[in-house]
Amino acid sequence: TEFSLSEAYPNPFNPSTTVELSLPEAGHVSVIVYNITGQLITKLADSYMNANQYQFTWSANDMPSGMYLIRAEYAGQITTQKLMLLK
């Protein structure tokens, strides 16, 4: 198993989308959503986690339509993907 963040589903989405995170070993993990200008929108995770598969759902009911970025960081590795909210 390796550190990975699945493709968000659905994407484009309205009003929520889900991603899965795979951790090969225990460690500190952060999963954060930003808007396209880099402003922090929400933290889905920011804690120590055991090796496992995790599922995160972001509900964007109060957010405007547009492009967002979800960024996962673990043990110096970073993965980012684009999310499109269409209302």
Secondary structure as a PSIPRED ss2 file (coil, helix, strand):
# PSIPRED VFORMAT (PSIPRED V4.0)

   1 T C   1.000  0.000  0.000
   2 E C   1.000  0.000  0.000
   3 F C   1.000  0.000  0.000
   4 S E   0.000  0.000  1.000
   5 L E   0.000  0.000  1.000
   6 S C   1.000  0.000  0.000
   7 E C   1.000  0.000  0.000
   8 A C   1.000  0.000  0.000
   9 Y E   0.000  0.000  1.000
  10 P C   1.000  0.000  0.000
  11 N C   1.000  0.000  0.000
  12 P C   1.000  0.000  0.000
  13 F E   0.000  0.000  1.000
  14 N C   1.000  0.000  0.000
  15 P C   1.000  0.000  0.000
  16 S E   0.000  0.000  1.000
  17 T E   0.000  0.000  1.000
  18 T E   0.000  0.000  1.000
  19 V E   0.000  0.000  1.000
  20 E E   0.000  0.000  1.000
  21 L E   0.000  0.000  1.000
  22 S E   0.000  0.000  1.000
  23 L E   0.000  0.000  1.000
  24 P C   1.000  0.000  0.000
  25 E C   1.000  0.000  0.000
  26 A C   1.000  0.000  0.000
  27 G E   0.000  0.000  1.000
  28 H E   0.000  0.000  1.000
  29 V E   0.000  0.000  1.000
  30 S E   0.000  0.000  1.000
  31 V E   0.000  0.000  1.000
  32 I E   0.000  0.000  1.000
  33 V E   0.000  0.000  1.000
  34 Y E   0.000  0.000  1.000
  35 N E   0.000  0.000  1.000
  36 I C   1.000  0.000  0.000
  37 T C   1.000  0.000  0.000
  38 G C   1.000  0.000  0.000
  39 Q C   1.000  0.000  0.000
  40 L E   0.000  0.000  1.000
  41 I E   0.000  0.000  1.000
  42 T E   0.000  0.000  1.000
  43 K E   0.000  0.000  1.000
  44 L E   0.000  0.000  1.000
  45 A E   0.000  0.000  1.000
  46 D E   0.000  0.000  1.000
  47 S E   0.000  0.000  1.000
  48 Y E   0.000  0.000  1.000
  49 M E   0.000  0.000  1.000
  50 N C   1.000  0.000  0.000
  51 A C   1.000  0.000  0.000
  52 N E   0.000  0.000  1.000
  53 Q E   0.000  0.000  1.000
  54 Y E   0.000  0.000  1.000
  55 Q E   0.000  0.000  1.000
  56 F E   0.000  0.000  1.000
  57 T E   0.000  0.000  1.000
  58 W E   0.000  0.000  1.000
  59 S E   0.000  0.000  1.000
  60 A C   1.000  0.000  0.000
  61 N C   1.000  0.000  0.000
  62 D C   1.000  0.000  0.000
  63 M C   1.000  0.000  0.000
  64 P C   1.000  0.000  0.000
  65 S C   1.000  0.000  0.000
  66 G E   0.000  0.000  1.000
  67 M E   0.000  0.000  1.000
  68 Y E   0.000  0.000  1.000
  69 L E   0.000  0.000  1.000
  70 I E   0.000  0.000  1.000
  71 R E   0.000  0.000  1.000
  72 A E   0.000  0.000  1.000
  73 E E   0.000  0.000  1.000
  74 Y E   0.000  0.000  1.000
  75 A C   1.000  0.000  0.000
  76 G C   1.000  0.000  0.000
  77 Q E   0.000  0.000  1.000
  78 I E   0.000  0.000  1.000
  79 T E   0.000  0.000  1.000
  80 T E   0.000  0.000  1.000
  81 Q E   0.000  0.000  1.000
  82 K E   0.000  0.000  1.000
  83 L E   0.000  0.000  1.000
  84 M E   0.000  0.000  1.000
  85 L E   0.000  0.000  1.000
  86 L C   1.000  0.000  0.000
  87 K C   1.000  0.000  0.000
